[in-house]
Amino acid sequence: MAIAMAATKRAFVATPTLFSQEIERGTLFLFLPVCCGIGAIIYFGASAEPRLSAILFGLTLLVGLMQLAHSRPRTRLALAFAVAVVAGMVAGKLETMRADTKMLGSDITTRLTGRVVAMARDARGGWRVTLDIIATERPTLRYSPQRVVVSARSVPAGTKIGAGLQGLVHLRPQRGPVRPGNYDFAFNNYYKGVGANGFFLGKPQLAATPVDEAIASQAWQTVANIRQQLTQRVLSRIKGEPGDIAASLITGQRDGISEATNDAMRLSGLSHILSISGFHMALVAGIIVGSLRASMALFPGFAARYPMKKLAAFVALAGSGFYLLLSGADVAAQRSFVMLAVMLMP
């Protein structure tokens, strides 16, 4: 206890000196994203939903005070960090407003027609299908979620991303954490746009659905189909759970990995390997850069006339961007791609 108290006292005494060193080096701005993150944590941890007007008022007030404190550098610095904290709260509020996901309020059984957005096999051999709801009937839902995740024992042959499925579905509202502090599935799915989950009662049938003519949607469907086909090809070549693990390393689809294996990976500290992140992005970029530069070394005249390092970095960035889409573009992969882009930019 005494050692901890002494260490805390030394850190407290050394803080002003460390901040002065950061100012002299010109690196104090690196604390701004940290402060923004703190603001986002404050927003999402609030017991009641903060009003946008109140947050913007606080931001405006702090910016005004910062402008008035131009002759007091320390006060101005403290206000700049406070502005970053409130800016993080604004970002969290805007993201909540952007998502605006309709959440199902109670259990209900209905006949649903939807368009397949994503599909993956689970550890028991069934399917988890993400559907954009097109219509419901018997009963028709007045406040219907736009997207749901449903389980099915099997799906019709030829089902692919963008196809229509129809069947009797039991839908359930999103569940919160099992106990305080546990993982909140409802929170996560709200920002993914998923308003309910459930299961098909019987086998779903293919259904004719209107074509989504948006260019972005069609491009995403093409990438999602490539991802699905690549996953199935891996599973056809590598049987059993090793195939599911191999597929998760390439396409990020982890539904086929059993809970026992997931627990073993967590206990061994290796679960991060199954999540597409910095290791995977760096591996893809490194292979592309190394292969291109080794290939161009066979043509010394060409390599001497053109900036091969920049060309290899550009191709690696493009390849990593495609891999980001192919892996499902989870938050960890997005963060890793941004860090990789900063490293590869000439």
N, C-alpha and C positions, 0 to 999 in steps of 0.2 A: 504494500500500500504506500509506504514511504517513498519507494523508488518511483512509483507511478506519479505521485504528487510532485516529486522533484523534476521528473521529465516534463510534466505539464507546465510547471513554473518556468523551466528553461525555454520551452516552446513559446510561451506567452511573452517572455521577455525578448526573444529573438525575432518575433513577428515583425515589428517595425523595421528592423534592419533588413530582413528578407524582402519586405515590400519595397524598401528604398533601392535595393539591388535590382529588383525586377523593373523598377521605373528607369533606372540608369541603363539597363540592357534594352529597354523598349519592348519588353515581352509581357507587360502587365495586361495587355488586351486579351491574352489567352484565358484570363479569368472571366471574360464576358460570357462565353457559352456555358461556363459552369454556373454563373448567376442565372442565366436563362433557364437552365435545367432545374435549378432550385425553385424558380418561379413556377415552372410547370408542375413540380412536385407539390408545391403549396396549393395550386389550383385543383389538381386531381385528388389531393388529400382533404379538401374542404368538406365539412359535414353537410353543407348546403350549397346549391349551385350559385356561384357568384354571378352578379349581373354584369353584362358587358359595359354598360354605361358607367358603373362604379369603377371598373378596372381602367377604362379609358380616362376617366376623370383623374384617377391617381397617376396615370402615366403622364397626362398633360401637366399636372401640377409639378411633378418631379422634373420634367424637362424644363419647365419655366424656372424653377428654382436653380437648376443647373446652369442655365444661361445667366442668371443673376449673380452666381457665385464665381464669375470668371476671374476675380482677383484673389480667390481663396482656393488654391490648387488642391489641397487635401479635402476640403468640403466638396469641391466639384468632382473629385475622384469618387468619394463615397456616394454622391448622388448619381454618378454614372453607373455604378454597380447596382444601385437601387432601381434605376431605370431599366437595366437589363433583367432584374428579377421580375418587375412588373411586365416587361415585354414577353417574358416566358409565360406569364399568366395569360396575356392576350393571345399568344400562339395556341395555348391549350384551349381557350374558349373558342377561338375561330375554328380549330380542328373539330371540336364538338359540334359546332353549328354546321360545319361542312358535312360531317357524317350524317347527322339527322336521321338515324336509323329507326325505322318503325319496329318496335319490339312487341311480340305477341304477349297478351295479358294472361291467358289461361289455356289449359289443355283443350284441344278440339280435334275432332276427326272430320276431314273434308276430302272431297275429290279434287285433286290438284293437277294442273297442267303447268309445266315449267320448262325452261331452257337450261340445258346442262352447261354449267360454268367450269366445274372441276369435278374429277372423279378419281378415286383411289381405292385399292383393295386394302382391307383391314387385316389384322393378325389372324382373324378367324375365317378368312376366305370370302367374306362378304364385301360389300361396296359402301363407301361413303360418297354421296353425290351432293354437290352444291348446285342448287337450282335457283334461277331467277324466276319468280312466280309470274305467270302470264294470266291465269284465271283460276278461280276456285268455285266450286258448286256443291250444293247439298251438304252443308250450307255454304252460301257465298259469304266470305269474310268481308265485313265492312271496313275494318282497319287491318288490312293484310300486310304482313312484312314483305319487303321487296325481294329478299333473298333468304333461303333456308338451307340447312344441311340435314339431309335425311339418309338413313341407312337402308340398305336393301340386301336380301340374301343373294339375289342375282339381278342382272340387267339384261335386256334384249341384246341379241347379237347385232353388231354393227353400231352400237351406241358410241357416240364420240362427242367431243366438246362442240357445243352449238346445236346438238340434236334436241328434239323435244321429247319429254317423258310425261306420262299421264298415269295416275293411279290413286288408290285410296291411301291417304296418309294420316297418321296420328301425329299432330304437332304439339310440342311442349314449349313453354316459355323458357328463356335462358336462365340458368341457375347461377346464383352468386356463389361466393366462397363457402365451402363446407363449414369452416369456422373462421373467426376473425384472423386476418393476416394471411390466410391461404390464397391460392391462385383464384382469381375472379374471372370465370369463363364469360360471364355476361359482359363485363367491362371490355374484355378483349374482342368479343364478337361484335359489340356495338360499333367499334371503330373499323371492323372488317366489313360492316354492312350486313351482318347475319342477324336476322330478327327472331329466329326460332330454330329448333332442331326437332327431329322426330324419326319416324321409320315408316316404310311402306307396309301396308297390310296386304300381303300378296305380292305377286310379281308385277312391276310396272310395265307399261306398254309404250312403244314408240308413238309419238303424236306429231301431227303437222303443226308447226309454229311459224309465225311471221319471221322473216329474216331480219336480223339486226343490221341495218345498212350503215351504221356509223363506222367510219374507217378505223378508228381506234379499237372498237370492239372486234371488228373482223381481224385486225392485226393480232390482237391478244388471243383470239380463238385459234389462229394459225399457230402461234407459239405454244399455246396450251396443248394443242393436238400433237405437236412435235414432242413436247414433254411427256405426254401420255404414251405415245408410241415408243419413245426411248425407254421409258420405265418398263413397259411390257416386254421389250426386246431383252433388257437386262434380266428380267425375271424368267424369261424363257430359256436363257443361256445358263443362269446360275440358279439352281433350284433351292427352295426352302428359304429359311430366314437369312442366310448369307446373301441371297439375291436381293432381299428387301434392304439389307444394310448397304449393299453396293449401289442400289437405286437411290437411296437417301443421300449418298455422297455425291451423286451426279445430278439428280433432279430435285432433291430436297423433299421427296414424298416419303414420309416416315410412318404412315399408317399401318404398314404391314409388320413393323417390328413389335414383338411381344412386350408386355409390361415387365416380364422378368428380365429380359435383355436390357430394357431401358433402365431398370433399377440397378442392374449390374454395372452399366456404363456410368450412372450417376455416382455410385459408391466408389468406383475406380477413378473418378475424376476425368473420364473420357467422353462424357455426353456431349461436350462442345464439338467433338469431331463430326457428329451426326447433323449438326446445324451448319448450313452454308454460311460461312463468314470469312474472316481474313485469311485463314489457312487455305481455303479452297480458291479464293480469288487470287491470292498470290501465286498459287500453284499454276492456275490457268495462265495468268499473265507471264509468269516465268517461263513456262513451256513455249508460249508463243514468241516471246522475245528471244529466247535461246535458239529456237529452231530457225527463226528468220535470220538472225545474225550469223549463225553457222552456215546457213544456205547461201547467204550473200557473200560469205568469205570465199566461196568457190568462184566468184566473179569479181576479182580484185579491181579491175578497171571500173566497173559499174559502182562498186562500193566506195571507191576513192572519189568519184565525182558527186555523189549524193549523200546527204546526212542520214546514214543508215540507222543510227541510234534513234533519231526522232521518228523515222518511218516505222521502226519496230515498236516504239512506244505507242504510236498512234494505232497501229494494227492490234496491239495487245489491249489497248483501251476499248477499241470496238469489239474485240472478241470477249472481253470481260463484261461489257454491257449486254451482249447477247446471252452470255452465261447467267447474268443477273436475272434476265427475263425468263430464261429456261428453268431456273431454280425456284421460281415462284416469287421472287423479289420481296423476301421477308425483310424486316427492319434490320436485322444483323447483316444481311447481305447488302442492303442499301448503304449502310454505314461503311462497310468494308470497301464497297465500290468507290465511294467518295474519297476515302483515304488513299485508295490505289490511284484514283485520277489525279489527286494532288501530287503524288509521287511521280507519276508518269508524264505530267504536263511539262513541256520543255520550257 
